[in-house]
Amino acid sequence: MNAPKKDARAAAGDVEKTTCDAHVKPPPVSAQHLRERVERAIALKLHDAERKMTPPQWREHGDWVRALVVESARDWLRSQSAKGGL
């Protein structure tokens, strides 16, 4: 049978590294970093949506598209927070 592989840190502490280590959460990010990340994602989504529409379409639909994108970002933040991912 194949024994689990050890990396240098694991070898030093004699702790086995397995494929199950993928569930380890990344370190927390600052509130400012998170805010910038979400604002950047919103801006990219809005830019993409606007690019796919004609100017008259964007004038007509831009408000509800913007509201949908922002609410989707809020849903994502709530979901990540509930999972302990923030």
BARO-893274 format. One record per atom (N, C-alpha, C): residue number from 1; residue in three letters; x, y, z. Coordinates in Angstrom, 2 decimals, always signed. Layout:
BEGIN
<node><n>NUM</n><res>ALA</res><px>X</px><py>Y</py><pz>Z</pz></node>
...
end
This chain:
BEGIN
<node><n>1</n><res>MET</res><px>+0.83</px><py>-1.18</py><pz>+0.00</pz></node>
<node><n>1</n><res>MET</res><px>+0.00</px><py>+0.00</py><pz>+0.00</pz></node>
<node><n>1</n><res>MET</res><px>+0.88</px><py>+1.25</py><pz>+0.00</pz></node>
<node><n>2</n><res>ASN</res><px>+0.31</px><py>+2.32</py><pz>-0.51</pz></node>
<node><n>2</n><res>ASN</res><px>+1.04</px><py>+3.58</py><pz>-0.53</pz></node>
<node><n>2</n><res>ASN</res><px>+0.85</px><py>+4.31</py><pz>+0.78</pz></node>
<node><n>3</n><res>ALA</res><px>+1.95</px><py>+4.74</py><pz>+1.37</pz></node>
<node><n>3</n><res>ALA</res><px>+1.87</px><py>+5.53</py><pz>+2.61</pz></node>
<node><n>3</n><res>ALA</res><px>+1.60</px><py>+6.97</py><pz>+2.23</pz></node>
<node><n>4</n><res>PRO</res><px>+0.88</px><py>+7.72</py><pz>+3.08</pz></node>
<node><n>4</n><res>PRO</res><px>+0.65</px><py>+9.14</py><pz>+2.80</pz></node>
<node><n>4</n><res>PRO</res><px>+1.98</px><py>+9.88</py><pz>+2.69</pz></node>
<node><n>5</n><res>LYS</res><px>+2.03</px><py>+10.85</py><pz>+1.77</pz></node>
<node><n>5</n><res>LYS</res><px>+3.25</px><py>+11.64</py><pz>+1.58</pz></node>
<node><n>5</n><res>LYS</res><px>+3.42</px><py>+12.64</py><pz>+2.71</pz></node>
<node><n>6</n><res>LYS</res><px>+4.66</px><py>+12.99</py><pz>+2.98</pz></node>
<node><n>6</n><res>LYS</res><px>+4.96</px><py>+14.00</py><pz>+3.98</pz></node>
<node><n>6</n><res>LYS</res><px>+5.67</px><py>+15.15</py><pz>+3.30</pz></node>
<node><n>7</n><res>ASP</res><px>+5.29</px><py>+16.38</py><pz>+3.67</pz></node>
<node><n>7</n><res>ASP</res><px>+6.04</px><py>+17.52</py><pz>+3.17</pz></node>
<node><n>7</n><res>ASP</res><px>+7.08</px><py>+17.89</py><pz>+4.23</pz></node>
<node><n>8</n><res>ALA</res><px>+7.87</px><py>+18.93</py><pz>+3.97</pz></node>
<node><n>8</n><res>ALA</res><px>+8.96</px><py>+19.29</py><pz>+4.88</pz></node>
<node><n>8</n><res>ALA</res><px>+8.44</px><py>+19.66</py><pz>+6.27</pz></node>
<node><n>9</n><res>ARG</res><px>+7.33</px><py>+20.43</py><pz>+6.33</pz></node>
<node><n>9</n><res>ARG</res><px>+6.78</px><py>+20.81</py><pz>+7.63</pz></node>
<node><n>9</n><res>ARG</res><px>+6.27</px><py>+19.59</py><pz>+8.37</pz></node>
<node><n>10</n><res>ALA</res><px>+5.59</px><py>+18.74</py><pz>+7.63</pz></node>
<node><n>10</n><res>ALA</res><px>+5.04</px><py>+17.54</py><pz>+8.25</pz></node>
<node><n>10</n><res>ALA</res><px>+6.16</px><py>+16.62</py><pz>+8.72</pz></node>
<node><n>11</n><res>ALA</res><px>+7.23</px><py>+16.54</py><pz>+7.93</pz></node>
<node><n>11</n><res>ALA</res><px>+8.35</px><py>+15.67</py><pz>+8.32</pz></node>
<node><n>11</n><res>ALA</res><px>+9.01</px><py>+16.18</py><pz>+9.59</pz></node>
<node><n>12</n><res>ALA</res><px>+9.11</px><py>+17.50</py><pz>+9.72</pz></node>
<node><n>12</n><res>ALA</res><px>+9.75</px><py>+18.07</py><pz>+10.91</pz></node>
<node><n>12</n><res>ALA</res><px>+8.93</px><py>+17.77</py><pz>+12.16</pz></node>
<node><n>13</n><res>GLY</res><px>+7.62</px><py>+17.81</py><pz>+12.05</pz></node>
<node><n>13</n><res>GLY</res><px>+6.77</px><py>+17.54</py><pz>+13.20</pz></node>
<node><n>13</n><res>GLY</res><px>+6.25</px><py>+16.12</py><pz>+13.22</pz></node>
<node><n>14</n><res>ASP</res><px>+6.70</px><py>+15.34</py><pz>+12.25</pz></node>
<node><n>14</n><res>ASP</res><px>+6.27</px><py>+13.96</py><pz>+12.12</pz></node>
<node><n>14</n><res>ASP</res><px>+4.75</px><py>+13.85</py><pz>+12.04</pz></node>
<node><n>15</n><res>VAL</res><px>+4.13</px><py>+14.79</py><pz>+11.29</pz></node>
<node><n>15</n><res>VAL</res><px>+2.70</px><py>+14.80</py><pz>+11.07</pz></node>
<node><n>15</n><res>VAL</res><px>+2.47</px><py>+14.42</py><pz>+9.62</pz></node>
<node><n>16</n><res>GLU</res><px>+1.60</px><py>+13.46</py><pz>+9.39</pz></node>
<node><n>16</n><res>GLU</res><px>+1.34</px><py>+13.03</py><pz>+8.03</pz></node>
<node><n>16</n><res>GLU</res><px>+0.47</px><py>+14.04</py><pz>+7.29</pz></node>
<node><n>17</n><res>LYS</res><px>+0.83</px><py>+14.31</py><pz>+6.05</pz></node>
<node><n>17</n><res>LYS</res><px>+0.04</px><py>+15.19</py><pz>+5.20</pz></node>
<node><n>17</n><res>LYS</res><px>-0.78</px><py>+14.30</py><pz>+4.28</pz></node>
<node><n>18</n><res>THR</res><px>-2.07</px><py>+14.45</py><pz>+4.32</pz></node>
<node><n>18</n><res>THR</res><px>-2.94</px><py>+13.65</py><pz>+3.47</pz></node>
<node><n>18</n><res>THR</res><px>-3.72</px><py>+14.55</py><pz>+2.54</pz></node>
<node><n>19</n><res>THR</res><px>-4.43</px><py>+13.96</py><pz>+1.62</pz></node>
<node><n>19</n><res>THR</res><px>-5.24</px><py>+14.75</py><pz>+0.68</pz></node>
<node><n>19</n><res>THR</res><px>-6.41</px><py>+15.42</py><pz>+1.39</pz></node>
<node><n>20</n><res>CYS</res><px>-6.70</px><py>+15.03</py><pz>+2.62</pz></node>
<node><n>20</n><res>CYS</res><px>-7.79</px><py>+15.64</py><pz>+3.38</pz></node>
<node><n>20</n><res>CYS</res><px>-7.43</px><py>+17.03</py><pz>+3.88</pz></node>
<node><n>21</n><res>ASP</res><px>-6.17</px><py>+17.44</py><pz>+3.74</pz></node>
<node><n>21</n><res>ASP</res><px>-5.75</px><py>+18.75</py><pz>+4.22</pz></node>
<node><n>21</n><res>ASP</res><px>-6.34</px><py>+19.88</py><pz>+3.40</pz></node>
<node><n>22</n><res>ALA</res><px>-7.02</px><py>+19.57</py><pz>+2.31</pz></node>
<node><n>22</n><res>ALA</res><px>-7.61</px><py>+20.60</py><pz>+1.45</pz></node>
<node><n>22</n><res>ALA</res><px>-8.73</px><py>+21.35</py><pz>+2.16</pz></node>
<node><n>23</n><res>HIS</res><px>-9.28</px><py>+20.81</py><pz>+3.22</pz></node>
<node><n>23</n><res>HIS</res><px>-10.38</px><py>+21.47</py><pz>+3.92</pz></node>
<node><n>23</n><res>HIS</res><px>-9.92</px><py>+22.56</py><pz>+4.88</pz></node>
<node><n>24</n><res>VAL</res><px>-8.63</px><py>+22.73</py><pz>+5.03</pz></node>
<node><n>24</n><res>VAL</res><px>-8.09</px><py>+23.74</py><pz>+5.94</pz></node>
<node><n>24</n><res>VAL</res><px>-8.44</px><py>+25.12</py><pz>+5.40</pz></node>
<node><n>25</n><res>LYS</res><px>-9.03</px><py>+25.96</py><pz>+6.27</pz></node>
<node><n>25</n><res>LYS</res><px>-9.45</px><py>+27.30</py><pz>+5.85</pz></node>
<node><n>25</n><res>LYS</res><px>-8.24</px><py>+28.20</py><pz>+5.64</pz></node>
<node><n>26</n><res>PRO</res><px>-8.32</px><py>+29.08</py><pz>+4.64</pz></node>
<node><n>26</n><res>PRO</res><px>-7.25</px><py>+30.06</py><pz>+4.46</pz></node>
<node><n>26</n><res>PRO</res><px>-7.30</px><py>+31.08</py><pz>+5.60</pz></node>
<node><n>27</n><res>PRO</res><px>-6.22</px><py>+31.78</py><pz>+5.81</pz></node>
<node><n>27</n><res>PRO</res><px>-6.22</px><py>+32.78</py><pz>+6.89</pz></node>
<node><n>27</n><res>PRO</res><px>-7.25</px><py>+33.86</py><pz>+6.62</pz></node>
<node><n>28</n><res>PRO</res><px>-7.80</px><py>+34.47</py><pz>+7.66</pz></node>
<node><n>28</n><res>PRO</res><px>-8.82</px><py>+35.52</py><pz>+7.45</pz></node>
<node><n>28</n><res>PRO</res><px>-8.22</px><py>+36.73</py><pz>+6.75</pz></node>
<node><n>29</n><res>VAL</res><px>-9.06</px><py>+37.43</py><pz>+6.01</pz></node>
<node><n>29</n><res>VAL</res><px>-8.62</px><py>+38.64</py><pz>+5.33</pz></node>
<node><n>29</n><res>VAL</res><px>-9.19</px><py>+39.85</py><pz>+6.07</pz></node>
<node><n>30</n><res>SER</res><px>-8.57</px><py>+40.98</py><pz>+5.87</pz></node>
<node><n>30</n><res>SER</res><px>-9.05</px><py>+42.20</py><pz>+6.53</pz></node>
<node><n>30</n><res>SER</res><px>-10.37</px><py>+42.64</py><pz>+5.92</pz></node>
<node><n>31</n><res>ALA</res><px>-11.11</px><py>+43.41</py><pz>+6.67</pz></node>
<node><n>31</n><res>ALA</res><px>-12.39</px><py>+43.93</py><pz>+6.18</pz></node>
<node><n>31</n><res>ALA</res><px>-12.17</px><py>+44.81</py><pz>+4.95</pz></node>
<node><n>32</n><res>GLN</res><px>-11.10</px><py>+45.58</py><pz>+4.96</pz></node>
<node><n>32</n><res>GLN</res><px>-10.79</px><py>+46.46</py><pz>+3.82</pz></node>
<node><n>32</n><res>GLN</res><px>-10.51</px><py>+45.64</py><pz>+2.57</pz></node>
<node><n>33</n><res>HIS</res><px>-9.73</px><py>+44.56</py><pz>+2.73</pz></node>
<node><n>33</n><res>HIS</res><px>-9.42</px><py>+43.69</py><pz>+1.59</pz></node>
<node><n>33</n><res>HIS</res><px>-10.69</px><py>+43.04</py><pz>+1.05</pz></node>
<node><n>34</n><res>LEU</res><px>-11.55</px><py>+42.57</py><pz>+1.94</pz></node>
<node><n>34</n><res>LEU</res><px>-12.81</px><py>+41.95</py><pz>+1.53</pz></node>
<node><n>34</n><res>LEU</res><px>-13.70</px><py>+42.94</py><pz>+0.80</pz></node>
<node><n>35</n><res>ARG</res><px>-13.78</px><py>+44.15</py><pz>+1.33</pz></node>
<node><n>35</n><res>ARG</res><px>-14.59</px><py>+45.20</py><pz>+0.69</pz></node>
<node><n>35</n><res>ARG</res><px>-14.08</px><py>+45.49</py><pz>-0.71</pz></node>
<node><n>36</n><res>GLU</res><px>-12.77</px><py>+45.63</py><pz>-0.87</pz></node>
<node><n>36</n><res>GLU</res><px>-12.18</px><py>+45.90</py><pz>-2.17</pz></node>
<node><n>36</n><res>GLU</res><px>-12.44</px><py>+44.75</py><pz>-3.14</pz></node>
<node><n>37</n><res>ARG</res><px>-12.34</px><py>+43.53</py><pz>-2.64</pz></node>
<node><n>37</n><res>ARG</res><px>-12.58</px><py>+42.36</py><pz>-3.48</pz></node>
<node><n>37</n><res>ARG</res><px>-14.02</px><py>+42.33</py><pz>-3.99</pz></node>
<node><n>38</n><res>VAL</res><px>-14.97</px><py>+42.59</py><pz>-3.11</pz></node>
<node><n>38</n><res>VAL</res><px>-16.38</px><py>+42.57</py><pz>-3.50</pz></node>
<node><n>38</n><res>VAL</res><px>-16.69</px><py>+43.73</py><pz>-4.44</pz></node>
<node><n>39</n><res>GLU</res><px>-16.17</px><py>+44.91</py><pz>-4.15</pz></node>
<node><n>39</n><res>GLU</res><px>-16.40</px><py>+46.06</py><pz>-5.03</pz></node>
<node><n>39</n><res>GLU</res><px>-15.83</px><py>+45.82</py><pz>-6.42</pz></node>
<node><n>40</n><res>ARG</res><px>-14.65</px><py>+45.19</py><pz>-6.48</pz></node>
<node><n>40</n><res>ARG</res><px>-14.03</px><py>+44.87</py><pz>-7.76</pz></node>
<node><n>40</n><res>ARG</res><px>-14.89</px><py>+43.86</py><pz>-8.53</pz></node>
<node><n>41</n><res>ALA</res><px>-15.41</px><py>+42.85</py><pz>-7.84</pz></node>
<node><n>41</n><res>ALA</res><px>-16.26</px><py>+41.85</py><pz>-8.48</pz></node>
<node><n>41</n><res>ALA</res><px>-17.54</px><py>+42.49</py><pz>-9.01</pz></node>
<node><n>42</n><res>ILE</res><px>-18.14</px><py>+43.38</py><pz>-8.24</pz></node>
<node><n>42</n><res>ILE</res><px>-19.36</px><py>+44.08</py><pz>-8.68</pz></node>
<node><n>42</n><res>ILE</res><px>-19.06</px><py>+44.92</py><pz>-9.92</pz></node>
<node><n>43</n><res>ALA</res><px>-17.96</px><py>+45.67</py><pz>-9.88</pz></node>
<node><n>43</n><res>ALA</res><px>-17.60</px><py>+46.52</py><pz>-11.02</pz></node>
<node><n>43</n><res>ALA</res><px>-17.37</px><py>+45.68</py><pz>-12.28</pz></node>
<node><n>44</n><res>LEU</res><px>-16.72</px><py>+44.54</py><pz>-12.14</pz></node>
<node><n>44</n><res>LEU</res><px>-16.48</px><py>+43.68</py><pz>-13.30</pz></node>
<node><n>44</n><res>LEU</res><px>-17.79</px><py>+43.12</py><pz>-13.87</pz></node>
<node><n>45</n><res>LYS</res><px>-18.69</px><py>+42.69</py><pz>-13.00</pz></node>
<node><n>45</n><res>LYS</res><px>-19.98</px><py>+42.17</py><pz>-13.45</pz></node>
<node><n>45</n><res>LYS</res><px>-20.79</px><py>+43.26</py><pz>-14.16</pz></node>
<node><n>46</n><res>LEU</res><px>-20.79</px><py>+44.47</py><pz>-13.60</pz></node>
<node><n>46</n><res>LEU</res><px>-21.53</px><py>+45.57</py><pz>-14.22</pz></node>
<node><n>46</n><res>LEU</res><px>-20.93</px><py>+45.95</py><pz>-15.57</pz></node>
<node><n>47</n><res>HIS</res><px>-19.61</px><py>+45.98</py><pz>-15.62</pz></node>
<node><n>47</n><res>HIS</res><px>-18.94</px><py>+46.31</py><pz>-16.88</pz></node>
<node><n>47</n><res>HIS</res><px>-19.28</px><py>+45.26</py><pz>-17.94</pz></node>
<node><n>48</n><res>ASP</res><px>-19.25</px><py>+44.00</py><pz>-17.55</pz></node>
<node><n>48</n><res>ASP</res><px>-19.58</px><py>+42.92</py><pz>-18.48</pz></node>
<node><n>48</n><res>ASP</res><px>-21.03</px><py>+43.03</py><pz>-18.97</pz></node>
<node><n>49</n><res>ALA</res><px>-21.95</px><py>+43.29</py><pz>-18.05</pz></node>
<node><n>49</n><res>ALA</res><px>-23.36</px><py>+43.42</py><pz>-18.42</pz></node>
<node><n>49</n><res>ALA</res><px>-23.57</px><py>+44.61</py><pz>-19.36</pz></node>
<node><n>50</n><res>GLU</res><px>-22.94</px><py>+45.73</py><pz>-19.04</pz></node>
<node><n>50</n><res>GLU</res><px>-23.10</px><py>+46.92</py><pz>-19.88</pz></node>
<node><n>50</n><res>GLU</res><px>-22.52</px><py>+46.69</py><pz>-21.28</pz></node>
<node><n>51</n><res>ARG</res><px>-21.41</px><py>+45.99</py><pz>-21.33</pz></node>
<node><n>51</n><res>ARG</res><px>-20.75</px><py>+45.71</py><pz>-22.61</pz></node>
<node><n>51</n><res>ARG</res><px>-21.63</px><py>+44.85</py><pz>-23.52</pz></node>
<node><n>52</n><res>LYS</res><px>-22.45</px><py>+43.99</py><pz>-22.90</pz></node>
<node><n>52</n><res>LYS</res><px>-23.29</px><py>+43.09</py><pz>-23.69</pz></node>
<node><n>52</n><res>LYS</res><px>-24.59</px><py>+43.74</py><pz>-24.16</pz></node>
<node><n>53</n><res>MET</res><px>-24.83</px><py>+44.97</py><pz>-23.72</pz></node>
<node><n>53</n><res>MET</res><px>-26.05</px><py>+45.68</py><pz>-24.11</pz></node>
<node><n>53</n><res>MET</res><px>-25.72</px><py>+46.89</py><pz>-24.96</pz></node>
<node><n>54</n><res>THR</res><px>-26.72</px><py>+47.34</py><pz>-25.70</pz></node>
<node><n>54</n><res>THR</res><px>-26.58</px><py>+48.61</py><pz>-26.42</pz></node>
<node><n>54</n><res>THR</res><px>-26.78</px><py>+49.74</py><pz>-25.41</pz></node>
<node><n>55</n><res>PRO</res><px>-26.33</px><py>+50.94</py><pz>-25.71</pz></node>
<node><n>55</n><res>PRO</res><px>-26.56</px><py>+52.06</py><pz>-24.78</pz></node>
<node><n>55</n><res>PRO</res><px>-28.02</px><py>+52.26</py><pz>-24.40</pz></node>
<node><n>56</n><res>PRO</res><px>-28.98</px><py>+52.20</py><pz>-25.36</pz></node>
<node><n>56</n><res>PRO</res><px>-30.39</px><py>+52.35</py><pz>-24.95</pz></node>
<node><n>56</n><res>PRO</res><px>-30.85</px><py>+51.22</py><pz>-24.03</pz></node>
<node><n>57</n><res>GLN</res><px>-30.37</px><py>+49.99</py><pz>-24.28</pz></node>
<node><n>57</n><res>GLN</res><px>-30.73</px><py>+48.88</py><pz>-23.40</pz></node>
<node><n>57</n><res>GLN</res><px>-30.17</px><py>+49.10</py><pz>-22.00</pz></node>
<node><n>58</n><res>TRP</res><px>-28.93</px><py>+49.57</py><pz>-21.93</pz></node>
<node><n>58</n><res>TRP</res><px>-28.32</px><py>+49.79</py><pz>-20.61</pz></node>
<node><n>58</n><res>TRP</res><px>-29.06</px><py>+50.89</py><pz>-19.84</pz></node>
<node><n>59</n><res>ARG</res><px>-29.48</px><py>+51.97</py><pz>-20.55</pz></node>
<node><n>59</n><res>ARG</res><px>-30.24</px><py>+53.02</py><pz>-19.89</pz></node>
<node><n>59</n><res>ARG</res><px>-31.56</px><py>+52.48</py><pz>-19.35</pz></node>
<node><n>60</n><res>GLU</res><px>-32.17</px><py>+51.57</py><pz>-20.10</pz></node>
<node><n>60</n><res>GLU</res><px>-33.45</px><py>+51.00</py><pz>-19.69</pz></node>
<node><n>60</n><res>GLU</res><px>-33.30</px><py>+49.98</py><pz>-18.56</pz></node>
<node><n>61</n><res>HIS</res><px>-32.29</px><py>+49.15</py><pz>-18.65</pz></node>
<node><n>61</n><res>HIS</res><px>-32.18</px><py>+48.01</py><pz>-17.73</pz></node>
<node><n>61</n><res>HIS</res><px>-31.06</px><py>+48.13</py><pz>-16.70</pz></node>
<node><n>62</n><res>GLY</res><px>-30.22</px><py>+49.14</py><pz>-16.81</pz></node>
<node><n>62</n><res>GLY</res><px>-29.05</px><py>+49.26</py><pz>-15.94</pz></node>
<node><n>62</n><res>GLY</res><px>-29.37</px><py>+49.30</py><pz>-14.46</pz></node>
<node><n>63</n><res>ASP</res><px>-30.44</px><py>+49.98</py><pz>-14.08</pz></node>
<node><n>63</n><res>ASP</res><px>-30.77</px><py>+50.10</py><pz>-12.66</pz></node>
<node><n>63</n><res>ASP</res><px>-31.09</px><py>+48.75</py><pz>-12.03</pz></node>
<node><n>64</n><res>TRP</res><px>-31.94</px><py>+47.95</py><pz>-12.69</pz></node>
<node><n>64</n><res>TRP</res><px>-32.28</px><py>+46.67</py><pz>-12.06</pz></node>
<node><n>64</n><res>TRP</res><px>-31.13</px><py>+45.68</py><pz>-12.16</pz></node>
<node><n>65</n><res>VAL</res><px>-30.32</px><py>+45.78</py><pz>-13.21</pz></node>
<node><n>65</n><res>VAL</res><px>-29.14</px><py>+44.91</py><pz>-13.32</pz></node>
<node><n>65</n><res>VAL</res><px>-28.18</px><py>+45.23</py><pz>-12.17</pz></node>
<node><n>66</n><res>ARG</res><px>-27.95</px><py>+46.52</py><pz>-11.94</pz></node>
<node><n>66</n><res>ARG</res><px>-27.07</px><py>+46.95</py><pz>-10.84</pz></node>
<node><n>66</n><res>ARG</res><px>-27.60</px><py>+46.45</py><pz>-9.50</pz></node>
<node><n>67</n><res>ALA</res><px>-28.90</px><py>+46.59</py><pz>-9.28</pz></node>
<node><n>67</n><res>ALA</res><px>-29.49</px><py>+46.12</py><pz>-8.02</pz></node>
<node><n>67</n><res>ALA</res><px>-29.33</px><py>+44.61</py><pz>-7.86</pz></node>
<node><n>68</n><res>LEU</res><px>-29.51</px><py>+43.87</py><pz>-8.96</pz></node>
<node><n>68</n><res>LEU</res><px>-29.36</px><py>+42.42</py><pz>-8.91</pz></node>
<node><n>68</n><res>LEU</res><px>-27.92</px><py>+42.01</py><pz>-8.60</pz></node>
<node><n>69</n><res>VAL</res><px>-26.97</px><py>+42.66</py><pz>-9.21</pz></node>
<node><n>69</n><res>VAL</res><px>-25.56</px><py>+42.34</py><pz>-8.98</pz></node>
<node><n>69</n><res>VAL</res><px>-25.17</px><py>+42.63</py><pz>-7.53</pz></node>
<node><n>70</n><res>VAL</res><px>-25.60</px><py>+43.77</py><pz>-7.01</pz></node>
<node><n>70</n><res>VAL</res><px>-25.27</px><py>+44.14</py><pz>-5.63</pz></node>
<node><n>70</n><res>VAL</res><px>-25.94</px><py>+43.16</py><pz>-4.65</pz></node>
<node><n>71</n><res>GLU</res><px>-27.19</px><py>+42.82</py><pz>-4.89</pz></node>
<node><n>71</n><res>GLU</res><px>-27.87</px><py>+41.88</py><pz>-4.00</pz></node>
<node><n>71</n><res>GLU</res><px>-27.23</px><py>+40.49</py><pz>-4.07</pz></node>
<node><n>72</n><res>SER</res><px>-26.79</px><py>+40.10</py><pz>-5.24</pz></node>
<node><n>72</n><res>SER</res><px>-26.10</px><py>+38.82</py><pz>-5.38</pz></node>
<node><n>72</n><res>SER</res><px>-24.79</px><py>+38.82</py><pz>-4.58</pz></node>
<node><n>73</n><res>ALA</res><px>-24.09</px><py>+39.93</py><pz>-4.60</pz></node>
<node><n>73</n><res>ALA</res><px>-22.86</px><py>+40.05</py><pz>-3.81</pz></node>
<node><n>73</n><res>ALA</res><px>-23.17</px><py>+39.95</py><pz>-2.32</pz></node>
<node><n>74</n><res>ARG</res><px>-24.26</px><py>+40.59</py><pz>-1.90</pz></node>
<node><n>74</n><res>ARG</res><px>-24.66</px><py>+40.50</py><pz>-0.49</pz></node>
<node><n>74</n><res>ARG</res><px>-25.01</px><py>+39.06</py><pz>-0.11</pz></node>
<node><n>75</n><res>ASP</res><px>-25.72</px><py>+38.36</py><pz>-1.00</pz></node>
<node><n>75</n><res>ASP</res><px>-26.05</px><py>+36.95</py><pz>-0.75</pz></node>
<node><n>75</n><res>ASP</res><px>-24.79</px><py>+36.11</py><pz>-0.61</pz></node>
<node><n>76</n><res>TRP</res><px>-23.81</px><py>+36.36</py><pz>-1.48</pz></node>
<node><n>76</n><res>TRP</res><px>-22.55</px><py>+35.63</py><pz>-1.42</pz></node>
<node><n>76</n><res>TRP</res><px>-21.85</px><py>+35.88</py><pz>-0.09</pz></node>
<node><n>77</n><res>LEU</res><px>-21.83</px><py>+37.15</py><pz>+0.34</pz></node>
<node><n>77</n><res>LEU</res><px>-21.19</px><py>+37.48</py><pz>+1.62</pz></node>
<node><n>77</n><res>LEU</res><px>-21.91</px><py>+36.78</py><pz>+2.78</pz></node>
<node><n>78</n><res>ARG</res><px>-23.23</px><py>+36.80</py><pz>+2.78</pz></node>
<node><n>78</n><res>ARG</res><px>-23.99</px><py>+36.11</py><pz>+3.83</pz></node>
<node><n>78</n><res>ARG</res><px>-23.71</px><py>+34.62</py><pz>+3.83</pz></node>
<node><n>79</n><res>SER</res><px>-23.67</px><py>+34.03</py><pz>+2.66</pz></node>
<node><n>79</n><res>SER</res><px>-23.41</px><py>+32.60</py><pz>+2.52</pz></node>
<node><n>79</n><res>SER</res><px>-22.01</px><py>+32.24</py><pz>+3.03</pz></node>
<node><n>80</n><res>GLN</res><px>-21.02</px><py>+33.03</py><pz>+2.61</pz></node>
<node><n>80</n><res>GLN</res><px>-19.66</px><py>+32.77</py><pz>+3.05</pz></node>
<node><n>80</n><res>GLN</res><px>-19.51</px><py>+32.96</py><pz>+4.56</pz></node>
<node><n>81</n><res>SER</res><px>-20.18</px><py>+33.96</py><pz>+5.08</pz></node>
<node><n>81</n><res>SER</res><px>-20.13</px><py>+34.22</py><pz>+6.52</pz></node>
<node><n>81</n><res>SER</res><px>-20.76</px><py>+33.06</py><pz>+7.30</pz></node>
<node><n>82</n><res>ALA</res><px>-21.89</px><py>+32.56</py><pz>+6.81</pz></node>
<node><n>82</n><res>ALA</res><px>-22.57</px><py>+31.45</py><pz>+7.48</pz></node>
<node><n>82</n><res>ALA</res><px>-21.72</px><py>+30.19</py><pz>+7.48</pz></node>
<node><n>83</n><res>LYS</res><px>-20.91</px><py>+30.01</py><pz>+6.44</pz></node>
<node><n>83</n><res>LYS</res><px>-20.03</px><py>+28.85</py><pz>+6.35</pz></node>
<node><n>83</n><res>LYS</res><px>-18.74</px><py>+29.05</py><pz>+7.16</pz></node>
<node><n>84</n><res>GLY</res><px>-18.55</px><py>+30.25</py><pz>+7.69</pz></node>
<node><n>84</n><res>GLY</res><px>-17.31</px><py>+30.55</py><pz>+8.40</pz></node>
<node><n>84</n><res>GLY</res><px>-16.16</px><py>+30.86</py><pz>+7.46</pz></node>
<node><n>85</n><res>GLY</res><px>-16.49</px><py>+31.23</py><pz>+6.24</pz></node>
<node><n>85</n><res>GLY</res><px>-15.46</px><py>+31.47</py><pz>+5.24</pz></node>
<node><n>85</n><res>GLY</res><px>-14.91</px><py>+32.89</py><pz>+5.19</pz></node>
<node><n>86</n><res>LEU</res><px>-15.37</px><py>+33.74</py><pz>+6.09</pz></node>
<node><n>86</n><res>LEU</res><px>-14.87</px><py>+35.13</py><pz>+6.08</pz></node>
<node><n>86</n><res>LEU</res><px>-14.03</px><py>+35.42</py><pz>+7.31</pz></node>
end
